[in-house]
Amino acid sequence: MARRHTPLRTSREDIAATKEAMPSAQTAAAAFRLAFADADFLTSEDTRGIRFQLEYLKTEFRLRERGINSTVVLFGGARIPEPGKPAWAAHNDTQKRNLEAASRYYEEARRFAQYASLTSKALDFREYVVVTGGGPGVMEAGNRGAADVGAPSIGLNIVLPHEQAPNTYITPELCFNFHYFATRKIHFLLRAKAVAIFPGGFGTLDEFFETLTLIQTGRMERIPLLLFGKEFWNKVINFEALAEAGTIGPDDPKLFTVVDSAEDGWNVIRDHYQLPTVTLAD
């Protein structure tokens, strides 16, 4: 006589069954909760490593499901407004004037993302997919540029006390949210074929120098690393002074390229990878 096998229970079924268990002091105790359904346990100090892994895996699985092999990363200031819009983050007249003047970078970021996304479109949206930090300013411009040409784009959001809410141009199925900066940083660079850095603040500088350090030390492949805005970067960072001081190598400033326009920036990437020419609509 054939032996009958009891169907395997799923984790979800066990969670539901636990919730329906007869009320008692035992079933109400924290110890009785299934470990993987116990929010207090999963958010404890001892399970931090597991949370790191979960944040990494969730995004990785979704990107694999979409068949996304490579990305073009845009970093830049959240406070830079769209042209014609007020500088909402300005604290004084000087900041207002400078931020509104910097709105040209919003437009360049948007156009740059259009170049990347049109190239991605020709490759079935598997390569050169635009990814941003998911917030406003330059990040919004990047996702918006992809949406302009009907391409998907990724937003890697992070929970912050201010400035960070997903912009409405991110593809919803590719809009991720992180608690840990570390796992978010991994996904920024894991598939990056190019990184474009627009004017920004501490976060932008952090991402630029981290990418630069990884390339300098051979921890990641040398890819096109673009700084948009010669006037801004020459004022903010004196790279030649670092080289003269000997704290970086004399050729280290050659690890990145300074450009001023979306077209010039994309041409650096196009030449590096021998990509076909794409033309933006007026």
C-alpha positions as CSV (number, residue, x, y, z in Angstrom):
1,M,0.0,0.0,0.0
2,A,1.4,3.4,-1.0
3,R,2.4,5.6,1.8
4,R,0.5,8.9,1.9
5,H,2.7,12.0,2.4
6,T,1.4,14.9,4.4
7,P,1.8,18.1,2.3
8,L,4.6,20.4,3.6
9,R,3.4,23.4,5.5
10,T,4.6,26.8,4.4
11,S,6.0,29.5,6.7
12,R,3.0,31.6,6.0
13,E,0.6,28.8,7.0
14,D,2.5,28.4,10.2
15,I,2.4,32.1,11.0
16,A,-1.4,32.0,10.4
17,A,-1.8,28.9,12.6
18,T,0.2,30.5,15.4
19,K,-2.0,33.5,15.4
20,E,-5.1,31.2,15.7
21,A,-3.6,29.2,18.6
22,M,-5.8,29.0,21.8
23,P,-5.2,32.1,23.9
24,S,-3.1,31.3,27.0
25,A,-0.2,32.7,29.0
26,Q,2.0,30.5,27.0
27,T,0.9,31.5,23.5
28,A,0.9,35.2,24.5
29,A,4.6,35.0,25.6
30,A,7.3,36.4,23.3
31,A,9.1,33.1,23.5
32,F,6.2,31.4,21.6
33,R,6.5,33.6,18.5
34,L,8.0,32.0,15.5
35,A,11.5,33.5,15.2
36,F,11.1,34.7,11.6
37,A,7.8,36.4,12.5
38,D,9.0,38.0,15.7
39,A,9.6,41.7,15.0
40,D,11.2,42.3,18.4
41,F,13.7,39.5,17.9
42,L,14.4,40.5,14.3
43,T,15.1,44.1,15.2
44,S,17.3,43.3,18.2
45,E,21.1,44.0,18.5
46,D,21.9,40.3,18.1
47,T,20.2,40.0,14.7
48,R,21.8,43.0,13.0
49,G,23.8,40.7,10.7
50,I,20.6,39.0,9.5
51,R,19.1,42.4,8.8
52,F,22.1,43.4,6.7
53,Q,21.7,40.2,4.7
54,L,17.9,40.7,4.2
55,E,18.4,44.2,3.0
56,Y,21.0,43.0,0.5
57,L,19.0,40.0,-0.7
58,K,15.7,41.6,-1.2
59,T,17.1,44.2,-3.6
60,E,19.3,41.6,-5.3
61,F,16.4,39.2,-5.9
62,R,14.2,41.9,-7.4
63,L,17.0,43.2,-9.8
64,R,17.7,39.7,-10.9
65,E,14.0,39.0,-11.5
66,R,14.0,42.0,-13.8
67,G,17.2,40.8,-15.6
68,I,19.1,44.0,-14.8
69,N,22.7,43.4,-15.4
70,S,24.3,46.9,-15.3
71,T,23.4,50.4,-14.2
72,V,24.4,54.0,-14.6
73,V,24.5,55.8,-11.2
74,L,23.6,59.4,-10.6
75,F,24.6,61.1,-7.4
76,G,23.9,64.8,-6.6
77,G,22.2,67.3,-4.3
78,A,18.7,66.7,-3.0
79,R,18.4,70.5,-2.5
80,I,18.9,71.5,-6.1
81,P,15.5,72.6,-7.5
82,E,14.0,72.1,-10.9
83,P,14.5,75.1,-13.2
84,G,11.9,77.7,-12.5
85,K,11.0,76.3,-9.1
86,P,11.9,78.0,-5.8
87,A,14.9,76.8,-3.7
88,W,12.9,75.1,-1.0
89,A,16.0,74.3,1.1
90,A,17.6,77.7,1.1
91,H,18.2,79.2,4.5
92,N,19.3,82.7,3.3
93,D,19.4,84.9,0.2
94,T,22.9,83.6,-0.8
95,Q,21.8,80.0,-0.7
96,K,18.6,80.8,-2.5
97,R,20.6,82.5,-5.3
98,N,23.2,79.7,-5.6
99,L,20.7,76.9,-5.4
100,E,18.4,78.4,-8.1
101,A,21.5,79.0,-10.3
102,A,22.4,75.3,-9.8
103,S,19.1,74.3,-11.2
104,R,20.9,73.9,-14.5
105,Y,22.4,70.8,-13.1
106,Y,18.9,69.4,-12.6
107,E,18.3,69.8,-16.3
108,E,21.7,68.3,-17.2
109,A,21.1,65.3,-15.0
110,R,17.7,64.8,-16.6
111,R,19.2,64.9,-20.1
112,F,22.1,62.6,-19.1
113,A,19.6,60.0,-17.8
114,Q,17.8,60.2,-21.1
115,Y,21.0,59.3,-22.9
116,A,21.5,56.4,-20.6
117,S,17.9,55.2,-20.8
118,L,17.7,55.4,-24.6
119,T,20.8,53.2,-24.7
120,S,19.2,50.9,-22.1
121,K,16.0,50.8,-24.2
122,A,18.0,49.4,-27.2
123,L,19.3,46.6,-24.9
124,D,15.9,45.5,-23.5
125,F,16.4,47.5,-20.3
126,R,19.0,45.0,-19.1
127,E,22.0,47.2,-19.3
128,Y,22.7,50.9,-18.4
129,V,19.6,51.2,-16.2
130,V,19.5,54.5,-14.4
131,V,19.8,54.3,-10.6
132,T,19.6,57.2,-8.1
133,G,19.2,57.7,-4.3
134,G,15.5,58.0,-4.9
135,G,14.9,61.4,-3.4
136,P,14.4,65.0,-4.8
137,G,16.8,67.3,-6.6
138,V,19.3,65.6,-8.9
139,M,18.0,62.2,-7.9
140,E,14.5,63.2,-9.1
141,A,16.0,64.5,-12.3
142,G,17.7,61.2,-13.0
143,N,14.6,59.1,-12.6
144,R,12.6,61.7,-14.5
145,G,14.9,61.5,-17.4
146,A,14.4,57.8,-17.6
147,A,10.6,58.2,-17.4
148,D,10.8,60.8,-20.2
149,V,11.8,58.1,-22.7
150,G,9.7,55.3,-21.3
151,A,12.5,53.5,-19.5
152,P,12.4,52.0,-16.0
153,S,14.7,53.4,-13.4
154,I,15.8,52.4,-9.9
155,G,15.5,54.4,-6.6
156,L,17.5,53.3,-3.6
157,N,15.9,55.3,-0.8
158,I,16.9,55.4,2.8
159,V,15.0,56.3,5.9
160,L,16.1,59.8,7.0
161,P,14.6,62.5,9.2
162,H,14.3,64.9,6.4
163,E,14.6,65.4,2.6
164,Q,14.1,61.8,1.7
165,A,10.9,60.5,0.3
166,P,10.6,58.6,-3.0
167,N,10.2,60.8,-6.0
168,T,7.3,59.9,-8.2
169,Y,9.4,59.1,-11.3
170,I,10.9,55.9,-9.9
171,T,9.6,52.7,-11.4
172,P,7.4,51.5,-8.4
173,E,8.6,47.9,-8.7
174,L,12.2,49.2,-8.4
175,C,11.7,51.6,-5.6
176,F,13.6,50.2,-2.6
177,N,14.0,51.4,0.9
178,F,17.0,50.9,3.2
179,H,17.8,51.2,6.9
180,Y,21.6,50.6,6.5
181,F,23.7,52.9,4.4
182,A,26.2,50.1,4.0
183,T,23.9,47.7,2.1
184,R,22.6,50.7,0.0
185,K,26.1,51.6,-1.0
186,I,26.7,48.0,-2.1
187,H,23.8,48.1,-4.5
188,F,24.8,51.5,-5.9
189,L,28.1,50.2,-7.2
190,L,27.6,46.4,-7.6
191,R,26.3,46.8,-11.2
192,A,27.6,50.2,-12.0
193,K,29.0,50.7,-15.5
194,A,29.4,54.5,-14.9
195,V,28.9,56.9,-12.0
196,A,27.9,60.6,-12.6
197,I,28.5,63.0,-9.7
198,F,26.6,66.3,-9.8
199,P,27.0,69.1,-7.3
200,G,25.8,68.2,-3.9
201,G,26.6,68.1,-0.2
202,F,28.0,65.6,2.3
203,G,26.2,62.6,0.9
204,T,27.3,63.3,-2.6
205,L,30.9,63.9,-1.5
206,D,30.8,60.7,0.5
207,E,29.7,58.6,-2.5
208,F,32.2,60.3,-4.8
209,F,35.2,59.7,-2.6
210,E,34.1,56.1,-1.8
211,T,33.8,55.3,-5.5
212,L,37.1,57.0,-6.2
213,T,38.8,55.1,-3.4
214,L,37.5,51.7,-4.6
215,I,38.8,52.4,-8.1
216,Q,42.1,53.8,-6.8
217,T,42.7,50.7,-4.7
218,G,41.6,48.2,-7.3
219,R,38.6,47.1,-5.3
220,M,36.3,47.7,-8.3
221,E,36.8,47.9,-12.0
222,R,37.9,51.3,-13.4
223,I,34.7,52.7,-14.9
224,P,33.8,56.2,-16.2
225,L,33.6,58.4,-13.1
226,L,32.2,61.8,-14.1
227,L,32.1,65.1,-12.2
228,F,29.5,67.5,-13.6
229,G,30.3,71.2,-13.1
230,K,33.9,72.3,-13.5
231,E,33.3,75.6,-11.8
232,F,31.6,74.0,-8.7
233,W,34.2,71.2,-8.2
234,N,37.2,73.5,-8.7
235,K,35.9,75.7,-6.0
236,V,34.9,73.0,-3.6
237,I,37.9,70.6,-3.9
238,N,41.5,71.4,-4.8
239,F,42.6,68.1,-6.3
240,E,46.0,69.6,-7.5
241,A,46.8,70.6,-3.9
242,L,46.3,67.0,-2.8
243,A,48.6,65.8,-5.5
244,E,51.2,68.5,-4.7
245,A,51.1,67.5,-1.0
246,G,51.8,63.9,-2.0
247,T,48.7,62.6,-0.2
248,I,47.5,61.2,-3.5
249,G,49.4,60.0,-6.6
250,P,50.2,62.5,-9.3
251,D,48.0,60.6,-11.7
252,D,45.1,60.0,-9.4
253,P,43.1,63.0,-10.7
254,K,43.0,61.2,-14.0
255,L,40.7,58.6,-12.4
256,F,37.7,60.9,-13.0
257,T,36.6,63.2,-15.8
258,V,35.2,66.7,-15.3
259,V,32.4,67.6,-17.7
260,D,29.8,70.4,-18.0
261,S,27.1,68.9,-20.2
262,A,25.0,65.8,-20.4
263,E,26.2,65.2,-24.0
264,D,29.9,65.5,-23.0
265,G,29.3,63.2,-20.1
266,W,27.5,60.5,-22.1
267,N,30.2,60.7,-24.8
268,V,32.8,59.7,-22.3
269,I,30.7,56.6,-21.4
270,R,29.8,55.9,-25.1
271,D,33.5,56.0,-26.1
272,H,34.6,53.9,-23.2
273,Y,32.2,51.0,-24.0
274,Q,32.0,51.6,-27.8
275,L,28.2,52.2,-27.6
276,P,26.0,53.3,-30.5
277,T,25.1,56.9,-30.8
278,V,21.7,58.0,-29.4
279,T,20.0,61.3,-30.1
280,L,17.7,63.1,-27.8
281,A,14.4,64.6,-29.0
282,D,14.3,68.4,-28.8
